[in-house]
Amino acid sequence: MQKYLEKYLLPVAMLLGIAFHRQLSILSPIIPWLLAFMLFITYSRVRWADIQLTRFHYILLAIQYGGSALIYLVLHPFNEVLAQAAMICVLTATATSAPVVAGILGGSISMTAAYAIVSNLSVAFIAPIFLSLVGESGESVSFGTTFWHILLSVMPILVGPFLATLIIRKSAPALHRKIYSAQILSFYLWAAALTIVIGNVTQYVKMQDDGNYTLEAVIAVVSLLICLAQFFFGRKIGRHFGRTVAGGQSLGQKNTVLAIWLTQTYLNPLATLGPGLYVLWQNLVNSWQIWKKQKEVFKSHL
């Protein structure tokens, strides 16, 4: 029964999110707590010595920032809002849940965690430069405001659970072993978080309905293509370093909450549909990957 539940849980979670989006939208404040708890369990498999930056990480950073500038310059002549929506989908940092998904897929948690940390830290410095050049208001983006918002909203979720696992590893080895052996909890917590996130996205997209369906459809298609491209090239680069899963999750799974905040604050509000729909696309990709992985595990136990 448990194997069947794990096999179909994620598709069911997404359907529940869409069906009950209005009710689930009020639960969005607990998402950071779910992410932190998932990371706490996942990081029990990581040692401090494992968090090291390599050439692999620097290549991904170059794609994150160089790619976001390139895609804006390519799309800007056609439509400014579309260019902003596409740019933010590439520019934004790696999702805090990326190491969790990498762990579920059997990838390197430490490599993904290292990139998630450096990606979120570096975007605090790089994003104000990009946004000051393309912002809608014509006013200078406050570097301090953007930096501190990113730092205070993202880093506690990323770093706090990791520090907690290090302390428990040293001070309570028996408890650490129990946490280490409870990795399946990350999968169930991910399903719960996915249900709420999909509910929030569905509610958000409905609220953004302004009748401009052609532009919205183009933004949806472009964000989907960007999502698939980032997962594809991330895995391709990762395969070169023997880190296929880590590459895909590091480059493809984005901190869309941060992206939506940056867009709403500094760019055209309609461009928020880019990262808003990216949430849906990346979770469809993750759900398919996890479902495929669980299916393989299920078959191996038959």
TORSE-879057 format. One line per 10 residues: number of its first residue (from 1); their letters; for each residue x, y, z of N, C-alpha, C. Coordinates in steps of 0.02 Angstrom, whole numbers. Example, Ala and Ser with C-alpha at 12.3 -4.5 7.8 and 13.67 -1.06 7.14 Angstrom:
BEGIN
1 = as = 660 -284 390 615 -225 390 660 -165 390 | 642 -112 354 684 -53 357 645 2 394
END
This chain:
BEGIN
1 = mqkylekyll = 41 -60 0 0 0 0 43 63 0 | 97 62 40 141 120 45 173 135 -23 | 194 83 -59 226 93 -123 178 124 -174 | 115 102 -173 66 131 -218 53 204 -200 | 51 219 -135 40 287 -113 97 332 -136 | 159 310 -128 216 349 -150 216 359 -226 | 192 309 -262 193 312 -335 145 365 -362 | 87 373 -330 35 417 -357 23 480 -315 | 62 489 -261 49 544 -215 57 612 -248 | 110 622 -287 123 688 -316 71 710 -367
11 = pvamllgiaf = 51 666 -414 -4 687 -459 -68 705 -421 | -83 666 -369 -143 680 -329 -135 747 -293 | -75 761 -268 -62 824 -233 -74 884 -279 | -52 878 -342 -61 933 -389 -135 942 -406 | -171 888 -415 -243 893 -430 -281 924 -372 | -262 906 -310 -293 936 -251 -278 1010 -247 | -217 1030 -265 -198 1100 -264 -240 1142 -312 | -252 1113 -371 -293 1149 -421 -366 1152 -400 | -392 1095 -375 -463 1091 -357 -481 1134 -297 | -436 1139 -248 -450 1175 -186 -405 1236 -178
21 = hrqlsilspi = -390 1270 -233 -342 1326 -232 -364 1382 -186 | -428 1397 -184 -451 1452 -142 -440 1438 -68 | -456 1377 -47 -448 1359 23 -374 1352 42 | -334 1326 -4 -263 1313 10 -221 1377 11 | -245 1429 -23 -206 1491 -27 -192 1522 41 | -235 1508 90 -226 1537 157 -170 1501 195 | -147 1443 168 -94 1406 203 -24 1425 179 | -18 1473 134 47 1491 107 99 1510 160 | 80 1540 218 131 1557 268 169 1498 296 | 140 1437 290 175 1379 320 226 1348 272
31 = ipwllafmlf = 226 1371 209 272 1342 160 345 1348 182 | 369 1407 205 439 1410 228 455 1360 284 | 407 1347 328 418 1300 382 423 1228 355 | 380 1213 306 385 1147 275 452 1138 240 | 474 1190 205 539 1187 171 596 1178 221 | 593 1216 276 646 1211 326 649 1141 356 | 590 1112 370 588 1045 399 614 993 349 | 595 1002 284 620 957 233 696 960 229 | 722 1021 230 795 1030 226 829 1002 287 | 798 1009 345 826 982 407 837 907 401
41 = itysrvrwad = 787 872 374 792 799 365 843 783 312 | 841 819 257 886 806 200 959 820 218 | 971 875 253 1039 895 271 1072 848 321 | 1033 803 352 1064 755 398 1111 708 360 | 1106 708 293 1151 666 252 1211 705 226 | 1218 767 248 1272 810 222 1320 830 277 | 1384 829 262 1435 853 309 1461 921 286 | 1489 960 333 1514 1026 316 1567 1022 262 | 1608 970 264 1662 963 214 1634 952 144 | 1570 931 140 1540 918 74 1522 983 38
51 = iqltrfhyil = 1514 1039 75 1492 1102 45 1553 1138 17 | 1568 1124 -45 1625 1155 -79 1605 1178 -148 | 1628 1238 -167 1615 1263 -234 1666 1236 -283 | 1642 1215 -341 1685 1187 -392 1672 1222 -459 | 1709 1201 -510 1700 1228 -577 1628 1218 -601 | 1599 1163 -581 1529 1148 -596 1483 1204 -575 | 1492 1229 -513 1450 1283 -487 1462 1349 -524 | 1524 1363 -541 1539 1426 -575 1509 1428 -646 | 1506 1371 -679 1475 1368 -745 1400 1382 -739 | 1368 1353 -689 1297 1364 -679 1283 1438 -663
61 = laiqyggsal = 1326 1469 -623 1317 1541 -607 1323 1583 -670 | 1370 1566 -713 1379 1603 -776 1316 1598 -820 | 1286 1539 -821 1225 1530 -860 1167 1569 -829 | 1163 1568 -763 1109 1602 -728 1109 1677 -743 | 1167 1709 -740 1170 1781 -750 1180 1801 -822 | 1223 1766 -857 1233 1781 -928 1171 1764 -969 | 1139 1708 -952 1078 1688 -987 1020 1736 -977 | 1013 1762 -916 958 1809 -902 967 1874 -941 | 1030 1898 -946 1042 1959 -985 1031 1946 -1059 | 1053 1889 -1084 1046 1873 -1155 973 1867 -1176
71 = iylvlhpfne = 933 1833 -1135 864 1822 -1154 824 1887 -1152 | 843 1932 -1106 810 1998 -1105 826 2037 -1168 | 889 2038 -1188 909 2075 -1247 877 2047 -1311 | 867 1981 -1313 836 1950 -1372 762 1966 -1377 | 726 1965 -1320 653 1974 -1321 631 2047 -1314 | 676 2090 -1290 657 2160 -1280 631 2195 -1343 | 660 2184 -1402 632 2217 -1462 561 2197 -1478 | 539 2138 -1455 472 2114 -1471 420 2137 -1420 | 437 2130 -1355 389 2151 -1303 427 2158 -1237 | 421 2216 -1206 457 2230 -1144 434 2185 -1087
81 = vlaqaamicv = 368 2176 -1080 341 2135 -1026 364 2063 -1033 | 362 2037 -1094 384 1969 -1107 459 1962 -1091 | 498 2012 -1109 570 2010 -1095 584 2009 -1020 | 546 2049 -982 555 2050 -909 535 1984 -878 | 479 1956 -901 455 1891 -874 505 1836 -887 | 534 1835 -947 583 1784 -964 647 1793 -925 | 670 1856 -919 732 1870 -884 729 1847 -812 | 675 1862 -777 671 1846 -706 668 1770 -695 | 642 1733 -744 639 1660 -738 709 1628 -740 | 757 1663 -771 826 1639 -774 867 1669 -718
91 = ltatatsapv = 855 1733 -703 895 1770 -655 887 1745 -584 | 827 1726 -565 814 1711 -494 854 1650 -470 | 863 1647 -406 907 1597 -375 874 1528 -373 | 915 1479 -355 891 1410 -348 844 1404 -288 | 793 1362 -295 744 1352 -242 775 1320 -180 | 750 1340 -122 776 1311 -61 760 1237 -55 | 709 1215 -92 690 1144 -89 729 1102 -139 | 772 1132 -180 809 1095 -231 851 1037 -201 | 886 1048 -145 924 992 -116 879 934 -94 | 817 951 -73 770 898 -53 752 855 -112
101 = vagilggsis = 734 887 -168 714 850 -227 774 811 -255 | 833 842 -253 893 807 -276 905 744 -236 | 893 748 -170 901 690 -127 850 636 -143 | 788 656 -155 736 607 -172 752 572 -238 | 783 609 -285 800 581 -350 865 542 -350 | 898 540 -292 961 503 -287 1022 542 -309 | 1015 609 -313 1071 651 -333 1112 675 -275 | 1161 717 -289 1206 743 -238 1173 801 -200 | 1157 789 -137 1127 841 -96 1177 896 -82 | 1239 878 -68 1290 927 -50 1304 975 -108
111 = mtaayaivsn = 1310 948 -169 1323 990 -228 1265 1038 -240 | 1204 1013 -233 1144 1055 -243 1138 1107 -188 | 1151 1086 -126 1147 1133 -70 1198 1189 -77 | 1259 1171 -98 1311 1222 -106 1290 1273 -158 | 1262 1249 -214 1241 1297 -265 1180 1338 -243 | 1134 1307 -206 1076 1344 -182 1098 1402 -137 | 1147 1390 -95 1172 1442 -49 1206 1498 -88 | 1254 1480 -132 1291 1532 -169 1246 1568 -218 | 1198 1533 -246 1151 1564 -294 1108 1616 -260 | 1082 1600 -201 1040 1648 -165 1079 1706 -138
121 = lsvafiapif = 1141 1693 -117 1183 1748 -92 1203 1795 -149 | 1224 1766 -205 1248 1807 -261 1193 1847 -293 | 1132 1820 -295 1078 1857 -327 1060 1919 -287 | 1075 1919 -223 1063 1979 -182 1107 2037 -206 | 1165 2021 -235 1209 2073 -261 1195 2089 -334 | 1179 2037 -373 1171 2045 -445 1103 2072 -464 | 1050 2049 -431 982 2069 -449 972 2145 -450 | 995 2182 -399 985 2255 -402 1014 2288 -464 | 1070 2261 -490 1100 2289 -551 1053 2278 -610 | 1029 2216 -618 984 2201 -673 920 2241 -669
131 = lslvgesges = 891 2243 -609 825 2276 -600 829 2351 -607 | 886 2380 -590 894 2452 -598 897 2472 -671 | 917 2425 -714 923 2439 -786 857 2430 -823 | 814 2385 -798 752 2370 -835 689 2386 -796 | 696 2414 -735 639 2427 -692 588 2473 -724 | 525 2465 -703 470 2503 -732 464 2573 -703 | 482 2581 -641 467 2645 -607 515 2700 -627 | 573 2682 -655 623 2733 -672 663 2755 -612 | 648 2728 -553 685 2746 -493 740 2693 -482 | 792 2714 -448 846 2667 -433 823 2615 -383
141 = vsfgttfwhi = 842 2553 -396 825 2500 -350 869 2506 -288 | 838 2502 -231 876 2506 -169 915 2442 -158 | 980 2446 -164 1022 2387 -155 1012 2358 -85 | 1013 2402 -35 1007 2378 34 941 2343 47 | 886 2371 22 820 2341 32 816 2272 1 | 839 2267 -62 837 2204 -98 881 2152 -64 | 942 2173 -47 989 2126 -16 962 2099 50 | 937 2143 93 914 2120 158 850 2079 153 | 807 2095 106 747 2054 97 766 1983 78 | 812 1977 30 834 1911 8 869 1874 65
151 = llsvmpilvg = 913 1910 99 952 1879 153 907 1854 209 | 860 1896 231 818 1879 288 764 1829 272 | 741 1828 209 686 1782 191 711 1714 167 | 772 1712 140 795 1650 109 848 1614 152 | 897 1650 175 953 1617 208 935 1580 272 | 889 1605 315 871 1564 373 844 1495 354 | 806 1492 298 778 1429 276 833 1383 250 | 882 1413 216 937 1374 188 988 1352 239 | 1010 1400 280 1067 1388 325 1045 1361 393 | 988 1385 419 966 1364 485 961 1288 493
161 = pflatliirk = 926 1253 449 921 1180 456 989 1145 451 | 1033 1172 410 1099 1142 402 1139 1148 467 | 1138 1207 497 1173 1216 561 1143 1172 615 | 1077 1165 614 1043 1123 665 1065 1050 658 | 1071 1025 597 1093 956 588 1166 946 609 | 1208 997 597 1277 992 619 1282 987 695 | 1242 1027 730 1242 1027 803 1218 959 829 | 1163 933 800 1135 869 822 1184 812 807 | 1217 816 749 1266 764 731 1320 758 785 | 1342 816 812 1395 816 862 1369 801 932
171 = sapalhrkiy = 1311 830 949 1288 826 1018 1241 767 1032 | 1205 743 981 1158 689 993 1161 640 934 | 1213 599 930 1221 552 874 1163 504 865 | 1134 481 920 1077 434 915 1017 467 881 | 1003 529 901 948 566 869 963 579 795 | 1026 594 781 1046 606 712 1035 544 669 | 1049 485 696 1040 424 658 965 412 643 | 922 429 691 850 422 679 826 469 624 | 851 531 626 832 580 574 858 557 507 | 920 532 506 951 508 445 910 452 412
181 = saqilsfylw = 882 409 454 844 352 428 772 369 410 | 752 432 420 682 452 408 676 495 345 | 717 480 294 717 521 234 651 522 196 | 611 469 204 547 466 169 500 523 191 | 512 550 250 471 606 273 478 667 226 | 537 676 197 547 731 150 500 725 91 | 488 664 69 443 652 13 372 673 30 | 348 653 89 279 670 109 272 745 122 | 323 776 152 321 848 162 322 885 96 | 361 859 48 363 889 -18 294 886 -51
191 = aaaltivign = 258 830 -43 191 824 -71 144 875 -39 | 149 884 27 107 934 61 123 1005 36 | 188 1021 31 207 1087 7 186 1097 -65 | 191 1045 -106 171 1049 -176 97 1065 -183 | 56 1033 -142 -16 1045 -143 -32 1119 -130 | 1 1147 -79 -11 1217 -62 16 1264 -116 | 76 1249 -142 106 1292 -193 63 1293 -256 | 41 1235 -279 -1 1232 -339 -67 1269 -326 | -94 1263 -266 -155 1301 -249 -143 1376 -252 | -86 1398 -227 -69 1470 -229 -60 1495 -300
201 = vtqyvkmqdd = -27 1455 -342 -16 1475 -411 -82 1480 -449 | -124 1430 -439 -190 1430 -472 -230 1492 -453 | -230 1507 -388 -266 1567 -364 -235 1630 -392 | -169 1632 -395 -134 1692 -419 -148 1705 -493 | -145 1652 -534 -158 1660 -605 -229 1684 -618 | -277 1659 -579 -346 1681 -587 -353 1755 -571 | -316 1778 -520 -320 1848 -500 -287 1894 -551 | -241 1868 -592 -206 1909 -640 -243 1916 -707 | -302 1889 -712 -340 1890 -774 -360 1962 -791 | -328 1990 -845 -344 2058 -866 -370 2061 -937
211 = gnytleavia = -384 2004 -966 -411 2002 -1033 -359 2001 -1088 | -296 2011 -1071 -242 2011 -1122 -216 1940 -1131 | -258 1897 -1160 -243 1826 -1162 -186 1809 -1210 | -177 1848 -1262 -123 1832 -1310 -55 1839 -1276 | -43 1895 -1243 21 1905 -1208 29 1854 -1152 | -25 1841 -1115 -21 1793 -1061 -3 1723 -1087 | -32 1705 -1144 -17 1640 -1173 55 1635 -1196 | 81 1690 -1225 151 1691 -1247 197 1685 -1187 | 182 1723 -1133 223 1718 -1072 222 1647 -1044 | 163 1615 -1046 158 1547 -1021 202 1499 -1061
221 = vvslliclaq = 200 1506 -1127 240 1462 -1170 315 1475 -1161 | 334 1539 -1158 404 1556 -1149 431 1532 -1082 | 392 1540 -1029 414 1517 -963 421 1441 -962 | 377 1406 -998 382 1333 -1003 446 1313 -1039 | 459 1346 -1096 520 1330 -1134 583 1344 -1094 | 582 1400 -1057 640 1417 -1014 650 1364 -960 | 595 1343 -930 598 1292 -878 628 1228 -905 | 602 1204 -961 627 1142 -990 700 1148 -1011 | 718 1207 -1039 787 1218 -1061 835 1218 -1002 | 815 1248 -946 860 1252 -888 870 1182 -857
231 = fffgrkigrh = 817 1143 -853 825 1075 -828 869 1034 -876 | 857 1043 -941 895 1004 -992 969 1021 -990 | 985 1086 -994 1055 1105 -996 1089 1094 -928 | 1051 1102 -874 1079 1088 -808 1099 1015 -801 | 1056 970 -825 1072 899 -823 1130 882 -870 | 1130 915 -928 1184 902 -977 1252 923 -949 | 1254 982 -917 1316 1005 -886 1334 960 -827 | 1284 944 -787 1296 902 -729 1322 833 -748 | 1298 806 -804 1321 740 -827 1396 741 -842 | 1420 798 -867 1491 806 -882 1534 800 -819
241 = fgrtvaggqs = 1504 820 -761 1541 817 -697 1518 758 -654 | 1478 714 -683 1452 658 -644 1399 678 -594 | 1364 735 -606 1314 761 -560 1251 780 -600 | 1223 732 -635 1166 745 -679 1107 775 -642 | 1086 743 -588 1028 766 -550 1041 834 -519 | 1099 842 -488 1117 905 -456 1117 963 -506 | 1142 950 -566 1142 1001 -618 1073 1022 -638 | 1029 973 -649 961 989 -669 923 1027 -616 | 928 1005 -553 891 1039 -499 921 1108 -484 | 987 1114 -487 1019 1178 -472 1000 1232 -522
251 = lgqkntvlai = 998 1215 -585 983 1264 -637 909 1271 -652 | 872 1215 -646 802 1216 -666 752 1233 -612 | 766 1215 -549 718 1226 -495 731 1294 -463 | 685 1341 -472 696 1410 -454 658 1432 -391 | 686 1482 -358 654 1513 -299 601 1562 -325 | 544 1536 -345 493 1576 -378 459 1626 -331 | 459 1611 -266 432 1659 -218 473 1723 -220 | 538 1715 -221 583 1773 -227 574 1808 -294 | 568 1768 -348 559 1797 -415 495 1838 -419 | 441 1813 -390 377 1850 -391 383 1915 -352
261 = wltqtylnpl = 417 1913 -295 425 1974 -255 466 2026 -294 | 521 2006 -324 563 2052 -362 524 2083 -420 | 484 2041 -455 447 2066 -513 392 2114 -491 | 355 2096 -440 301 2140 -416 329 2206 -390 | 388 2205 -362 417 2265 -332 448 2312 -383 | 483 2284 -433 525 2325 -476 507 2323 -551 | 467 2274 -572 454 2266 -643 379 2275 -658 | 360 2265 -721 290 2268 -740 250 2213 -705 | 195 2229 -671 157 2178 -634 137 2118 -676 | 121 2129 -740 100 2074 -783 157 2024 -793
271 = atlgpglyvl = 219 2048 -788 276 2003 -797 280 1951 -742 | 244 1962 -687 243 1914 -632 215 1847 -654 | 176 1847 -708 149 1783 -733 205 1736 -754 | 264 1764 -774 320 1721 -793 341 1675 -736 | 365 1704 -680 383 1660 -623 323 1626 -592 | 264 1658 -596 204 1626 -568 188 1560 -603 | 192 1560 -669 180 1498 -707 240 1451 -704 | 300 1480 -695 360 1437 -688 353 1390 -629 | 317 1413 -577 304 1369 -520 270 1305 -543 | 219 1315 -585 181 1257 -610 225 1212 -653
281 = wqnlvnswqi = 262 1242 -699 304 1202 -745 357 1163 -707 | 393 1196 -660 447 1161 -626 420 1106 -581 | 360 1116 -553 332 1063 -511 304 1006 -553 | 282 1020 -614 264 966 -660 325 924 -677 | 382 958 -691 444 923 -707 467 883 -646 | 467 914 -587 488 879 -526 443 820 -510 | 378 830 -518 330 776 -504 341 718 -551 | 354 733 -615 367 679 -663 431 643 -646 | 483 681 -627 547 650 -610 540 605 -548 | 506 631 -498 499 593 -436 454 532 -447
291 = wkkqkevfks = 399 542 -485 355 486 -501 393 431 -538 | 435 452 -586 475 404 -624 524 367 -578 | 555 405 -532 602 375 -485 567 325 -439 | 509 346 -412 471 302 -368 448 239 -405 | 430 248 -468 409 191 -509 465 141 -517 | 527 167 -528 585 123 -535 599 86 -470 | 593 122 -413 603 91 -348 550 38 -336 | 488 54 -354 433 8 -345 445 -57 -385 | 468 -50 -448 481 -108 -490 538 -151 -461 | 588 -117 -432 646 -152 -406 629 -195 -345
301 = hl = 572 -178 -312 552 -215 -253 501 -271 -269 | 481 -275 -333 434 -327 -351 468 -396 -356
END
